[in-house]
Amino acid sequence: MRPTLQELIAQSPSLQASLPSHVGAEGVAAGIGTGHTALDAYLPWRGWPTGAMTEIMTDAVGCGELSLLSPAMARLTQEKRPILCIGVPYKLFSPSLRQAGIDGSRISQINPSPTVKQFADNLWSTEQALKTGLPGMVVLWSPPRSNTTIESLRRLHMACLGRDTLLIHVRTTACMAQPSPAWLRLRYSVSETQVRLQVLKCRGQSLAPPLICLDRAAVQPKLFAHLAARLQLNTAITTGFFAKPQSPLIDATTPVPA
């Protein structure tokens, strides 16, 4: 029986010495913690994988998908590592970043609200930034009607491979059927009380359980509180008195059907 890669590395001090600093003796690069216990427990890197591409698929861009990355962004900016947000659909709001513990001075926004024609420039910018190895994280948004070829995806992945950088590519769900070299692919959606992550691909991990549910009040506290307050107000207007409505939006203990 042939030894595994992890066994070979464990038995060879010379191999261990040649590994990059962010790769452990088990041969798996340590990830950047997501800040969400259930997600970290499932991922083999115990966080977002560094030196590889992660894809987040959603048709509801701007519904808080960046909040999923906020804990990692906060940690990286505290370590004084730059973060690039390329093609972000809406300009980032500095007070919200500060509230999440993110140092906004470490974040650069390139081509916010881009057109489909500008997307080729964004792909080039992302690839060049990754090749420097300097950013702690690069987040790229693909416009809804853009067409990213498999060759372009490979170029991005190869530019990131082996570096101590997170590459997050936010795409539409129409891209789920397209092959991709990404190590991690997640479908992102939200219900009234949950952030739902459907695992489409995870290198080194089985797809069971394929659905990870996070408490929306914990992932998106500010947005959740705003929605709850708005629902309370609407209920007061409708009923004529102000009272806590019996709704799963307010009562996070109410079960939500899978």
N, C-alpha and C positions, 0 to 999 in steps of 0.2 A: 504494500500500500504506500503510495507516494505521500511524502509529508506536505502539509498545507503551507501556504506562503507565511502565515503567522508563525508556524513551527520553525521554518527555516530562518526567519528573522530573529526569533527568540534564541536560536542556537548559534547565531553568528554575530559577535561583537562588531565585526567590520561592517556588516550590513546595517546594524543599528546606528553606527557612527555616520553612515552615508545618508541616512534618512533626513529629509528636511525637518526643521525644528518643530513644525506643527503636526508632524506625523509621529504617532506613538509606536512603541515596540511591537504592537499587534498588527502594524501595517495599515491601519485605518487612521486617516487624518482626523484629529479631534475637531468637532464642529463648533460653531458659535451657538451657545444656548439660545433657544427660541424664547425662553421665558414662560413657556407653557408646559407644565409637567407632563401631561398626557402625550403631547407631541414629542418631547425630548425622550420619553421612555420608549417610544416606538421606533424612532430613527436610530439606525446603527451608529451614527456619528454623535449621538446624544445632543443634537442640535442641527442647525443648518449646515450642509456640507461645504467646506472650504475647498477651493481648487476645482470646482465643478459647477455646472449650471443647474439651477432649480427653476422649474416653470410653475407658475401659479395661473390657473385658467379661471376666468370669470367673465360673465357678460354684464356684470354690474360694477363697472369701473367707477371708483369714487365712493363706494359704499363702505369704506373702511379697511380695504385690503392692506393698506400701509400700516395700520395699527397692529397687524399680525407680525410685522417686522420691527415694531418700535422697541421692544426690549433689546434686540440685537443691535439696533442702531444706537441706542443709548450707551450700551457697553462699548461699542467701537469708538464713538465720539469721546467718551471718557478716557479712552486709551489714546486720544488725539490722532485717530486715523480718519482720513477723509472718506466721505461717502458721495457718490455721484448718482443723481437721479436724472435719467435721460429720457426725455419724451413724456414726463409726468403730465397727465391730462389736466390737472389743476395745480396752480402754484401753491407751494407748501406755505402753511400759515405759521409764522414764527412763534406766537404765543402757545399754539398747540404743541409744537416741538418741545418748547421749554417745559411744558406741563408733563410731557412724557419723559423728561430727563435727558433730552437730546440737545446737544450743543449745535445750534443752527449755524454757527460760524464754520463748522466742519463739513457742511453740506453744500454742494454745488448743484444747481439745476441747469440742465442743458436742453435747449429747444422745448420748453414747456408748451403744452397744447399743440403738438406738431401736426402738420398735414401728412397725408400718405406720401407725398413727394419728398418730404423731409426725412422720411423714415430711413432711406438709404444712408443719409448723412449720420443718422443716429446709430445705425449698425456699425458704421466705420468708427465713429467716436467711441463706442463701447469697446470695440476690438482693440483700438489703440490704447485706451485707458487700462484695459486688462493686461496688456503686454508690459506695461511699466511695473506691474506688481505693487504699486503704491496704495491704491484705494483699499479700504477695509471691506467695502461693499459697493457694488454697482447694481443699480436697479434700472431695468430697461422696460418701457411700456411699448407694446406694439399697437398702432392704431387699429380700430375694428376691421377696416377693409384692406389692411396691408397683407402682403403675401411674403412670408419669410421662407425662403427655399431651404432645403435640407443642407445644402452647401454652406449657406450663411450660418445656420445653427451649428454646424461642425466647426466653422471658423471661430465662432464665439467660444464654444466649449474648449477648443484647443488653446485659445489665447488665455483661458482661465486655468487650464489643467495644471495641477501641481503647485499653484501659487496660493498664498495665504489670503485669498480674496473670495468673498461671496459674490456670486453672480445670480441675480434674481430676474427672471424674464416673465413679465406679466402679459398674458395673451388671452384671446377670447376662447370660449369653449369649442368653437368651430375647428380649432387647431388640435383638438384631442386625438383625432384619428390620424394625424400626421406623425410619422416617425420622428424621433428626436434623440440626440445623444445625451440629453439631460439625465443626471443621476436620480433626480427627484422630480416628480410631476404631481401636482395637487389640483383638484378642482375646488374652488373656493365659492361658498354660498353662505347666506345668512338666513336664519329664521328669526322670530321675535325674541327668542332667548338664547340662541346658539349660533356660533360660528362653526360651520360644517366643512371639514376637509376630506374630500374623497381622494384616497391614495390611488393614483393611476399607475405609478411606477416608482419603485424605490430600490435602488441597487443594494444588493446584499440583504434584502428583507423580503419575507413573504407578504402577500397582500391581505393577510388576515390579522387583525381586523382592518377592512378596507376603509371604514368610515371613522374619523376621529371628530368628536364633538367637543367644543370648548364653550365655556360660559361667556356669553356675549357681554355681560355686565363687567367681567374681568378684562376681556380683550379690548372692549371699546367703552370704557366707563363714561366718558363725556357724552358720546353719541347716545348711549343707552339711556342715560339720565335725561337727556333732552327729549328723546322719544317718549319716555315715561311721563315727563311733565306735560308734554303736548297732549298725550292721551287723557291725562287727568283733566286738563282744561277743556278738551272737547266733551268729556263726559259731564263736567259741571255745566257747560252751556246747554247740553241736550236735556239733562235731568233737572236743572235748576238748583242743584246743590252740589257742593264740593265734597267729594268723598273718593276714597281709593277704589278704583274700578277693579272688578274681579277679572283680570286679564293676565295671560301669561307674560305680557310685556312688562307688567309690574311685579308679578309674583313669579320669581325665577324657579320656585319649587314645583310649579305646574309642569307635569311631563309633556313633552312634545313628541308626537308620533314620528317614527323613523321614516 
